[in-house]
Amino acid sequence: MEDWRRILAQSVVKPKDLADRLGVDPKEIEDIVGDYPMRITPTVLATIKEKGDAIWKQVVPDRAEMADADAEDDPLEEDLMSPVPHLVHRYPDRVLLMVTNQCPIYCRFCTRKRLVGKPGFLKKGELDRAIAYLREHQEVRDVILSGGDPLLLPDHLLERILKSLRTIPHLELIRIGTRVPGSLPERITPKLCDIIKKYHPFYMNLHFNHPDELTPEVKRACGMLADAGVPLGAQTVLLKGVNDDPEIMKRLMHQLLLARVKPYYLYQADLTKGTNHFRTSVETGLKIIKSLQGHTSGMGVPHFVIDAPGGGGKIPLLPADYLVNLDEDSAVLRNYENRTFHYPQPGSAPGRELPMVGAHPSWAATGNGCDGGGEHL
């Protein structure tokens, strides 16, 4: 047995095992995992510092999951946008191909709680139907492998899928969405990296929600993928009590960049049944984006998006006060220091930025030869 499979087999999946390791009441867990399976890998278990901390909340079942029984199982209407089994075609030029229902850990806030944890991988006949659909739809240039987690597939099955996709002439990009590097870093092996190298251009979006998840072992796994030529992005879900704090989010973004992972999306939590207790207000996400913009590298500022209920797709949001006014003559803009600037539209009279509004930035009073006006920025 490969090392990563042996380590995955050591994961906590039973209420009694969780009780032995973390001291919870197994009876409270049993009813929950009957509906929503549990799996916590040794890597993630070792990252939990205390009851109720940010890692605990993501993976340990909570009775609150049983409270919102009237919510929808599939709020994004993926099933309605599935022309063939396991394939979702929501956007014009890209599709989602769900290749397994298995994950290294089962996130308690998962948007696919209706699917994950069930046995089985994408069968050959199902793959053939998906490939046939893609051949017929030449507008599709981008395939995202998801699930479940595609990196839980054995190497030979993963390569079978990648090889099949690369027989489609108009398919340009292959992407994988995965939480494996952060929860089962042993799965990132030289053999896996060699397989991936054969199918470039190949991208990965990794799932991280808290800076404590980026251990040295996890960073090494990310580095192996980056060394294999894989551009790495990060998808983060905004979660109450986990990362709904500007300083925690900034630390996460910094740790991601150190791991050679570019922050990509910050998701407002979906309206999925069993996850309502994780949701924050939309204003919380906007506040976090505003706290990052200008206060850290632009590379560290993700797109804040809501995946619209009813299948509307990802809708980006920015703090409303960045654009103060827009007309045919000019745009009036407010920057991260709360200063206001004027940008003339083409064909309008020449202009310059408006006077500063609010306090001078801290560096303006240090005698560095700059008067703090916008023309020096």
Number of C-alpha atoms within 10 A of each C-alpha: 6 9 11 16 14 11 16 21 14 13 20 20 17 16 22 17 14 22 15 12 11 15 11 16 13 15 11 13 20 16 14 19 17 9 14 22 19 25 26 26 20 16 20 22 20 10 17 18 12 10 13 13 13 22 22 21 20 24 20 22 26 19 11 13 19 16 14 14 10 9 14 15 17 21 19 21 18 17 16 13 14 16 12 16 14 20 27 21 19 17 13 11 14 19 19 22 23 19 26 25 22 22 25 26 26 23 23 21 25 20 20 19 22 17 17 20 21 14 9 11 19 20 11 12 9 16 21 14 15 19 18 13 15 21 17 10 14 13 13 20 18 17 22 22 25 20 25 28 22 25 26 25 18 14 12 11 17 19 17 12 17 19 14 12 21 16 11 16 10 15 20 15 18 20 20 21 22 25 24 22 26 24 26 26 19 21 22 20 14 12 10 19 17 12 17 20 15 14 15 17 14 21 20 20 23 23 21 22 25 24 19 17 24 22 17 10 17 20 21 17 22 24 20 17 25 18 13 19 16 21 17 24 20 23 21 24 24 27 24 18 16 20 20 21 17 17 13 17 25 22 14 23 29 21 20 25 17 13 20 18 24 22 26 20 21 23 21 22 25 22 21 22 23 28 24 19 16 23 18 16 12 15 10 16 24 16 15 23 22 19 18 20 17 13 13 13 12 11 14 23 25 21 17 24 21 19 18 16 16 12 16 13 15 15 12 13 14 15 14 9 12 16 15 13 12 14 9 10 16 17 16 18 19 19 14 13 16 16 20 20 22 20 16 19 15 10 9 10 10 10 12 12 16 15 12 16 12 10 11 15 12 9 11 14 12 9 8 9 8 14 14 17 16 16 10 7 6
